[in-house]
Amino acid sequence: TLGGSDIPIIFGLSPWTTALELWHLKKGNIKPAPSANEDAMEMGHLMEPIIGHFYQKRTGNEEIEDTLMYQHATQDYAIADLDGRFRDKNTGEIGVLEKKFITFRKGKDWDDDAIPPMYEMQGRWDMSITELGMVDFAAMWGNNTETDMAIPRIHRDAGAESLIYARADAFRE
C-alpha cells in the first residue's frame, strides 16, 4: 500500500527517506530505522487538537473528527489516513484538513499561502482517495496564531492527480 506520507518520498521531496529506501521497506527487504525525530513527531501528534481548535477559531469552519482509513475506489494500493475533515462555513462543502506543527524555522515556507511541495502532494493524494474537492492546511509554528499560523487551501486538480498516480504506479512496478 501507499499512503499520503509515501507520495512525497516517491517524488524525492522527503528530507528523511529516499524512494529507494521506501521501496526496500515496502518489499520487506529492510526494517524501518529508528526515527531521529521521534519527539518532534510525538509533539506534532499531540498538537493536532490545538491546531484544530485555532483553525476553527480563525476560519469559522467546523472541524470534523475523522479516524477512518480510506482506500481508493479503483487503486486498491492507495490509502489515506486523514488528520481530519472540515465543513466550510460559507458553502457547507466538506474538505480534508491537514494539521501541521512545524519548527519556527520552516514558518517562512508557508508565507503568502504557499504550501511546501511535500505537503501539497500529501493533500492531493488524500483528495483523490476521499473524492473530496479541497484541502485546508493548518500549519502552526508558534503561539501567536495571527503571525505563527498559515491556513492555505488547494482544490482538486485532475492533471496533478494523474501525475501522482503515474509516479505511484511506476514506483510499484
C-alpha positions in Angstrom: 0.0 0.0 0.0 1.0 3.6 -0.4 -0.2 6.4 1.9 0.0 10.1 1.8 3.3 10.2 3.6 4.8 7.9 1.0 4.0 10.1 -2.0 6.5 12.9 -1.3 9.1 10.3 -0.8 8.4 8.8 -4.3 8.8 12.3 -5.8 12.1 12.9 -3.9 10.7 15.6 -1.7 11.3 14.0 1.7 14.3 15.1 3.7 14.2 11.9 5.8 13.7 9.0 3.4 14.7 8.2 -0.2 12.5 6.4 -2.8 14.9 3.5 -2.8 14.7 3.2 1.0 10.9 3.3 0.8 10.9 0.6 -1.9 13.0 -1.7 0.2 10.8 -1.0 3.2 7.6 -1.8 1.3 9.2 -5.0 -0.1 10.3 -6.1 3.4 13.9 -6.1 2.5 14.8 -3.7 5.3 13.3 -2.7 8.6 12.5 0.9 9.4 15.3 2.8 11.0 14.6 4.3 14.4 13.2 7.8 13.9 15.7 10.5 14.5 12.9 12.9 15.2 10.6 10.8 17.4 10.0 13.6 19.9 9.1 16.0 17.1 6.7 13.5 15.6 5.1 13.0 19.0 4.8 16.7 19.6 3.1 17.1 16.2 0.6 14.5 17.0 -0.1 16.0 20.5 -0.5 19.4 18.9 -3.2 18.4 16.4 -6.2 19.1 18.7 -4.7 22.6 19.5 -4.1 23.3 15.8 -7.7 22.2 15.1 -9.0 24.5 17.8 -7.3 27.5 16.4 -8.1 26.5 12.8 -11.8 26.6 13.7 -11.4 29.9 15.6 -9.5 31.6 12.7 -11.7 30.3 9.9 -15.1 29.7 11.4 -15.1 26.3 9.6 -16.2 23.3 11.6 -13.6 20.6 12.2 -14.9 17.1 11.8 -13.0 14.4 13.6 -12.1 11.5 11.2 -10.3 8.4 12.4 -11.2 6.2 9.4 -8.7 4.7 7.0 -9.7 5.3 3.4 -8.9 3.3 0.3 -9.2 4.5 -3.3 -12.2 3.2 -5.2 -10.2 1.6 -8.1 -6.5 1.7 -7.0 -6.5 -0.7 -4.1 -3.0 0.1 -3.1 -3.9 3.8 -2.4 -4.8 4.5 1.2 -5.3 7.7 3.2 -5.4 8.4 6.9 -6.6 11.9 7.4 -5.8 14.4 10.2 -9.5 15.4 9.9 -12.1 16.9 7.7 -13.8 20.3 7.8 -17.1 21.8 6.7 -16.7 25.2 5.0 -18.7 27.8 6.9 -19.8 29.6 3.6 -20.6 26.7 1.3 -21.2 23.7 3.6 -18.8 21.7 1.4 -16.6 19.1 3.2 -12.9 19.0 2.7 -9.7 17.4 4.0 -8.0 19.1 6.9 -4.2 18.6 7.2 -2.8 19.8 10.5 1.0 20.5 10.6 3.0 21.6 13.7 6.3 22.7 12.3 9.5 24.3 13.6 9.6 28.1 13.5 12.5 27.9 11.1 10.0 26.4 8.5 7.3 29.0 9.0 8.6 31.2 6.1 7.9 28.2 3.8 4.2 29.0 4.3 4.4 32.7 3.6 1.7 34.1 1.3 -0.3 30.9 1.4 2.5 28.9 -0.1 2.4 25.1 0.6 5.6 23.2 0.7 5.5 20.7 -2.1 5.8 17.6 0.1 2.6 18.6 2.0 0.8 19.6 -1.2 1.5 16.1 -2.6 0.1 14.5 0.5 -3.1 16.7 0.3 -3.6 15.9 -3.3 -3.3 12.2 -2.6 -5.9 12.5 0.2 -8.3 14.3 -2.0 -8.0 11.7 -4.8 -8.8 8.9 -2.4 -11.6 10.5 -0.4 -13.0 12.3 -3.5 -13.3 15.5 -1.6 -12.7 18.7 -3.5 -10.4 20.7 -1.3 -7.8 20.6 1.4 -7.2 23.2 4.1 -3.7 23.1 5.6 -3.5 24.4 9.2 0.3 24.9 9.8 1.3 26.3 13.2 4.8 27.1 14.4 4.4 29.3 17.4 2.0 30.6 20.0 0.6 33.7 18.2 -2.0 32.3 15.8 -2.1 35.6 13.9 1.5 35.5 12.9 2.6 31.9 13.5 -0.2 30.0 11.6 -0.9 29.6 7.9 -4.2 28.3 6.5 -3.9 27.9 2.8 -6.3 25.9 0.6 -6.0 23.9 -2.5 -8.6 22.3 -4.8 -8.6 19.0 -6.7 -6.6 19.1 -10.0 -7.1 16.1 -12.3 -3.7 16.8 -14.0 -1.8 16.7 -10.8 -3.6 13.6 -9.7 -2.7 11.8 -13.0 0.9 12.7 -12.5 0.9 11.4 -8.9 -0.7 8.1 -9.9 1.6 7.6 -12.8 4.6 8.0 -10.5 3.0 5.8 -7.8 2.3 3.1 -10.5 5.9 3.3 -11.8 7.2 3.0 -8.2 5.2 -0.1 -7.5 6.5 -1.9 -10.7 
